[in-house]
């Protein structure tokens, strides 16, 4: 009977050795809490609370955007629509054939090379379409379809894929294709025609050619509107400028390159014109004539072959502008945009190397 009462007391809440042992840490924690609450709080605790300010360290990039290669490339294609429409308006069916031939052959070459290299198809990212369309806009409207196709194949296979594909090419692929055609078919690449003219044996000089060899300066309005002879995309400067401004607004092109490129040509040609206005054309003529606008906004700003640093972009545009002026004024060719950009592509790795900002904590030796 006594044992039964004893068990009932223990079950009713009498402390056992095990319960005392388990409650001891709780009692100590309660005493520490009461002691801490009575202690005066340090006001500095409100200023710094590390548990609320955790630093997360990740690898670059640190600025995440919704841009992608297909989005940028197809945006460039869209920016070229005004120049393409102007070329079709002035040169008609021959312009349509060249544009379709260059674009389709560039896409087909991309697919074939991807298959040969057993890579994932990259024709859908838009880079091949940009190359083909840009190449077409740098060609004279009288060029044969066969030559245009050869130029597109060379631009993709040799100018781009042989280096490893998009992101690894050293030179602008469209300009590589044009340089190939310039060396292979020099007569056909320098045979021009006037807008709205039949293409059977009728040839005309470009404004730069007229000034270079005949000292004839074309007025500004035809240069701006495009009612002149020349390549498909070099005629209407206002159409190229509209597409170029779209790229700058969307931040798909670095504004420093076209500004320094065009500014250098304008200033240097203006100095030569002020020194000898009889033998040199004015800066406005050199700004709108030829392929300077197309090269400055769509080729010199190529994300792969142009510098990635702000200072490097200024140097790139300055160097290309100087080369254009030197070739136009002192060279044997009336135009030098293609060569100026390709030559600056050669030194882009060096520009990136010597213009990069210092790393955090980096010191010079």
Buried (B, 14 or more C-beta within 10 A) or exposed (E): EEEEEEEEEEEEEEEEEEEEEEEEEEEEEEEEEEEEEEEEEEEEEEEEEEEEEEEEEEEEEEEEEEEEBEBBBBBBBBBBBBBBEBBBBBBBEBBBBBBBBBBBBBBBBBBBBBEEEEEEEBBBBBBBBBBBBBBBBBBBBBBEBEBBBBBBBBBBBBBBBEBEBBEEBBBBBBBBBBBBBBEEBEEBBBBBBBBEBEBEEEBBBBBBBBBBEEEEBBEBEBBBBBBBBBBBBBBBBBBBBBBBBBBBEBEBBBBBBBBBBBBBBBEBBBEBBEEEEEEBBBBBBBBBBBBBBBBBBBBBBBBBBBBBBEBBBBBBBBBBBBBBBBBBBEBEBBBBBBBBBBBBBEBBEEBBEEBEEEEEEEEEE
